[in-house]
Amino acid sequence: MTLEELAAKVTAGEIDTVLLALTDMQGRLQGKRFTARHFLEEVAPHGAEGCNYLLAVDVDMSTVDGYEMSSWERGYGDFAMRPDLSTLRPVPWQAGTAMCLADLAWEDGTDVVASPRQMLRAQLARLAERGWSSNASTELEFMVFRDSYEDAWRKAYRDLEPANVYNVDYSLLGTARVEPLIRRIRNAMEAAGIAVENSKGECNFGQHEINFRYGDALRTADDHAIYKNAAKEIAAQEGMSISFIAKFNEREGSSCHIHFSLADEQGALFARDRAVFDAFLAGQLACLRELTLMLAPNVNSYKRYAEGSFAPTTVAWGPDNRTCALRVVGHGAGLRFENRTGGSDLKPYLALSAIIAAGLHGVQSRLELEPAYQGNAYLAQDKPRLPPTLRDARDLFATSDVARAAFGDAVVDHYVNAADVELAAFNSAVTDWERFRGFERL
C-alpha cells in the first residue's frame, strides 16, 4: 500500500487506525496505534518516539540491568521510530487498520545498532559492497491448541487440547480438522501482501506449518515478524491458541528452517559461481557454533536438539540430507542451502544477520568447503556438535571474533547480556519437573 492509497482509504472511511511497529529482542511487534489522520499528517513525514527500554527488557517487559544503551542511570529516554513506508500494508484481520514497520534511530540520526532490523540492514550493506543481495525464506512451524490463550494461562499450560490428536504430517484428512483457522491465516497473509505458498501438517500433535515464497532477506524478516504476530491474533479471535515455543513437549519440536541464496545484478549467484557458494557455505560450518545464540536465543531452544527428531545435533552439510545442520537443495538458479539449526522461537533479523556474517567470513577468509557428509549425521563422531545449552552458546558468542568484527562490541555485549538475563531467570525458577521428582521421593 502506498501513502497515497492509504490517504484515499482514510478519506473513504475504510481505514481509521495505523500501527507503527518495531521488532524487539524477543521478535515481537511493539509500537503504537495512531489515528490514520495523525499518521498521515505527522508520523509519516516526521516519525514518532518510543521508550528505548523496548530493547532492554525481558520477555515479561521487566526492566533489567546490564544494558549500556538503556538503564535507570540513563533515564530510559526515547529513540526515534522512523516509518519505512515500503512496509505499509493493510491488516485484514483487524477492522479499519493498516500497519507500517519502523527503523530505529537516536536523536542525532544514528542507527540504534542493537535494533534487530538495523542489525540486518548493516549486514545487507556489507553484501551490497560486493554487489550482492540475498534471498531467503523461513519455514515456521507452530502448535495449535483448541484452548484460548486465557484458558491456557489459567490451566498453567497443562492438559491443553491439541488441534490434532495424532501425527498429521502431510495428511490432508488430519489437517482438514484445523483448516478453518489455517485457511483464514493463509488468506489474511495474502491480503496483507505476504506471498503464501502452502500449508501442511507436521509430526507433533496439533503441529502445523505455513510456508511463504522466498524474497529479499529484509522483506522476509519483516513478513516473518508480521505473520507470527498475526497468526496469534487470528487464533485468539477464533478462541484458539498458537505457540511458537521451540520444544513444547517431549515429542518433536517446532523448527524454523531458513533457505538462503545470493544474487547479483545478473541474477542468482550460487549456481554461476560455485567458488562463492562453497566459501559461503564453508563460512556457515566454521561459524555455526559461535553464532548459534542468534539462531537459538532461549533456554528452551536447546531442548529441540535431539537425535532422530529432524532437529540437528552436528555441524555438517549434505545434499538433501535432513540429518545435517546445513542441507543443500535446488539446482540451477534455485541452488541454495537450508539452515536447520533454528527453532520457531528464533528472531528472523538476528538469524539472517548471523547467516550473512558467517558467509562473508567464509568468502573473505577463502575457506575451503569440506566434503559433504554421507549418511546419518546424528551418528557422526568426527563432527563438531551444536552447543547443548544456552550457557554454552552464550559463551561461544561472547568470545567470537567473527561476531565482534561483523556486529561490533556494543551489539555483541547487548545480546550476551540478554542471554545472561534469560539464564538468571531460568536458574531462579522452580519447575514442575523438580516438584514431581522430589516432592515425596527426595
N, C-alpha and C positions, 0 to 999 in steps of 0.2 A: 504494500500500500504506500503510495506517495503522500507527501504532506498535502498536496492539492486534493487528492482523493479523500483524505481524512477530513479536510475542511468541507468538502461537498457533503460528506455523510453527516457531519455535525450540523450543517445547515438544514439538511433534510430530516434531522431528528433521529437518525439511525444510530449514532454513536454519541454518548454523553460523558464517557469516562475513558481516560488513558492511563495505563500503568507504565511507570518508568521504573525499570528493574535493573539491578546489578546481580551478579552471581557471587555469593560469599564463599568462604573457605570450605564450607560443607557442601558446596554445589547447589545451594538453594537460591531461589529467586527472592530478593529482598528489595523493597522500594516503597513507592508512594502511589496512591491513586489520585490523579488530578482530574478536575473537571476538564472536559475536552476543550472548552473555550480558553481556559487558563493555559493549558498545554500549548495550544496554537499561538497564543499571544505572547507568552513569557518563557515557557520551558523550552520549546523547540528552538527559539533563537538564542537563549541565554543559559540554558541548563538549570539545574536545581542543586540542592545540597543534601547530604546525608551524613550522619554521625560516623566518624571514622572507626568507632568501635565495631562496626559491622564486619570488619576484617580482623577483629581481635577478641572474639568471644568464642565460647564453646557451643556445643550443639544445643544446650539449654538457654543460650543467649545470656549466659552469666559472664560478667567481666572477670578476666583472669590476668595474672601477672606475666611479665616476661616479654612483652611486645615493645619494640623500640618505637614503632610508628604511632602507637595509641596507648594511652595509660592515664591513670588519675593524675600523675605528675604533669602530663602534657595537657590535661584539662578536657580530654575527649572532645576535640573540636570537630569541624566538618571537613569533608572533601567534596569536590565538585562532581556531580553526575552529569556528564556530557552526553546528550542523546545521540546515538548512532542511528540516524534516520533511515539508513538502509535496512534496519531490522524492524521498522514499523510494520505492524500487521494486525488484522482483526483477531479477536479472541472469541471464537464462535461458541465456546462453552459457557461464556458469561454474557448476559444481555447487555447490549449497547456499549461494548468495551473493545478497546484496542490496546496494544502493548508496544513499547519501544525499549530496547536494551541500551544500557549506558556504559560508556568508558569512564574511568575514574582518574581524576587529576587533583593535584594540590592547588592552592590558591594562586601560586605563581605559574600554573600551567603545566608543570612537570607531571609525568605519569606517577600514579601510585604503583610502584613496581611490584608490590606483593599482591596486587589485584589479579585474580586468575585470568581475566580477559586480557589485561595488559601483559601478563607473562607470555601468553600465546602470541600476541601481536609482536612481541620482541623476538621470539624465535622465528616467526614468519618473516620478519625483516632480515634476519640472518640468511634465510633461504633466498630471499629476493636479491641479496647482494651477489648471489651466484646466478641470477636469472631463473631461479626455480620457484615453483609454487607447490603446494601439497594438496592432495585429495584424500579424504578419509570418510569412513562410515563407522558407526558404533552400533553393535548388536546388543541391545539392553534387555536382559531377562528380568522377570519380576514374579512375585507370588500374589495370587488373587484370593481373597477371603470373602465369604458371604457376611461376615460381621462388619458393622460400621467401624470407623476409627474410634468413635466414642465407646462402643461396646467392647472393642478390643482392649482399650485402655482400662476399662472397668474390670475386665477379666484378667488384667495383668499379662495380657498376650498369651494366656494359657488356654488350651482346649478351643482354639479357633477352628472354624469350619472352612476348610479349603474349598475352592470353587470346583475342584475335581477330586474324586476320591481314589483315583488310580492314575498311573502313568499315561499321559495323553500326548507323548512326543509324536508329532506328525499326524495324530489321529483327527480326522475330520468329524467323526461321531463325538468324541470327547470334547473337542473344542467348541462344538455347537452348543454345549451347555452354557458357555460363557460368551457366546457370540454377540448377544445384545450389548454387553459392555465393551467388548473388544472392537466391534463394528463402530460403535459410537466414538471411541478413541481414534480409530483409523480415519474416520470421516472428518472429525474435528481437526486432526492434524493436517489433512489435505486442505481444508478450508482456511487454515492458518498459514498456508504456504509452505508446508513441510511435505516433501515428496515421499509418500509411503509406498513400499514395495509389497510387503506381505506381513502376515502374522501366522504364528504356528504355536502348537503346544510344546511343552518341554517335559522333562523327566519327573521332577518332583510334583507332588500333589498340588494342583492349583497353579502350576508354574507355566508362564506363557512368555512370548517374545513378539515384539513388533519391530520390523526392520524397515529402514529408510534408505533411499538412494544416496550413493556417495556424493560428496560435494567438497568445495573448498573447506579446508580444515577449520577456519574460524566459523563459517556458517554451520558446519557440522556440530561444533561445540555449542553454538547458540541454540540450534534446533534441539540438541540433546537436553539442554537445561530446561528449555520451554516445554518439551514433551514430557519430561519427568514430572514437572510441576502439574501440567495439565492432566496427566493420567491419574494423579492422586485426586485432583479436584473433581474430575468426572466420576471416578469411583465413589467419592464421598456423596456426590449428587444422586448416585444410584443406590445409596445405602450400603455400599460395599467398601472394601479397603484393598489397597495395593501396597506391597512392601518391596523396597529395593535393597533390603539388607543382604549382604553377600552370602551369609550362611544362616538361614533361618532355623534349620534343624539338622539332624544327623544325616539326612538324605542329601541329594545333590544341591550344591549352592547355586546362586544366580550370578552369571558372568556378565561381563561387558567386553566382548571381543572387538578389537579395533583393526579395521582394514586400512592400509596406508600405502600411498604411492606418491611419486614425484612427477611433476610436469615442467616443461619449459615452453618457450614460445612456439615450438613445433608440435607440442602435444605431449603424450605420455612418454616419460623419460626412461623408465627402468628397462623396457624391452629394447630400446635403441642403444642404451649404454649400459651393458652388463657390468662393466667395471664399477660404475657408480652404484648400481644395485648391490653388488657384492660387498663393497665397502660400507654402504649404508646399513646393510643387514649385519655385517660384522660388528658395526658400532652398537647395534641393539644387543648382541650377545655380550660384548665387552662391558656394557654399562647397565645391563638389566638389573643386576643385584643392587648396585648402589643407587639406582633410581626407582626401585620398587615402591618406595614410600609414595611416589607420585601416582602410582597405579593402584596401590592398596593402602589407603590412608587411615584405616581404623583397626582397632584390636580384633574385631570380628572378621576383617578381611582375610586374615591369615588362616582361619579355620577352614576356609574353602580349599586350600591346597592339600588335597588328599589323593592318594594313588587310586586309579581306576574310577575317578569321579569326573573326568573330562576337564578338570582344572589342573594346570601344570604343576610340577614339582621340580623339574630340572631345566637348566638353561641350555636349550638345544634347539636346532631348527631342522625342519624336514619338509619335503614337498607333500602337501596334502596329508600331513600326519598330525592328528589331533592330540597325540600324547606329548607333543613338544610345546614349549612356551611360545615358539615362533613358527608359524605354519605358512609356507609359500603356496600361493594358489593363483590361478588365472594364467593366461598366456597372451602373447602379443601386447596390445595396448592395455589389456586387463591384468597384466602381471603386477602382483602386489604381495605384501606379506601381511599376515594377521598376527597381532599380538594378543595372546590368550591369557595374559597374566592378570588383568584387572577384573574385579568383580563389579556387580551392578551398583556398588556404592562409590565408585571412582568419580573424580571430578574431571570432566572431559577436557577442560582447558589445561589442567596440570598434566594429565596423561598424554595429550598430544604434544605439549611442550617437552616432556621427557623423551618421547619418541624422536622428535626433531633434534633435540640436543644430542642424543645418543648417535643418531645417524650422521650428523655433522662431525661429531668426534671421529667416527669411523672414516669418513671421507678425508678430513684434514690430516689424520694420522696414517692414512693409506693402509688401513688394516686389511689383512687377507681373510677371506671367508673360509672357515673350516669346512670340512666335508659334511654333507647332510647326514643327519642321524637316521639310520635304518632300523626299524623295529619299534619296540615298546620303550619309549624314553623313561617311563616310570622305573624301569629296571636298570637304567644306565648308572654304572658305578664310577665312570670316569668323567662325569659332567658336574659342573657346579650346581648347587641346589639353590632354589629361591630362598630368601630369608624366611625362617619359620615363624617369626613373631614380629609384632610392630616394634619392639625394642631393638631387635637386630636390624630391621630396615632403617630405623631412625639413626642408629649409629653409623651405618654404611653411608647414608645420605649426608650426615653431618661432616664426614671426613672425605667426601667425594670431591676430588679436584675438578672432575668434569662438571658437576653441578655448580660449583662455585664459579668456574670460568663461564658457564653458559648463562646462569641466572644472577650471579652476584652474591656477595656475602649477606647483604641485607635480606634478600629473598630466602636464601638457604636457612639463615638463622630464624626467620619468621616461621617457616614451616617445621623446622626442628622443634621450636617452642610449641607449635600446635600439637605435634606428636607427644611432647612431654606432658601437655595438659591432658590429652586423651589417656595416656598411661597412668597419670596420677589419679584421674577419676576412676579408672578401672581398678587400680590397685587398692582403692579405698572402699570399693563396693563389696558387699557380702552377697553371694549368688545363691540361687536355688540349688545348684549342684552342691555347694558346701553344706547347706542345711539338710538336704536329703542324705548326703553321705555321712554326715556327722552328728545329726540331732540325737540319735539313740546310740549309735554304734561306736562313737569315739569317746 
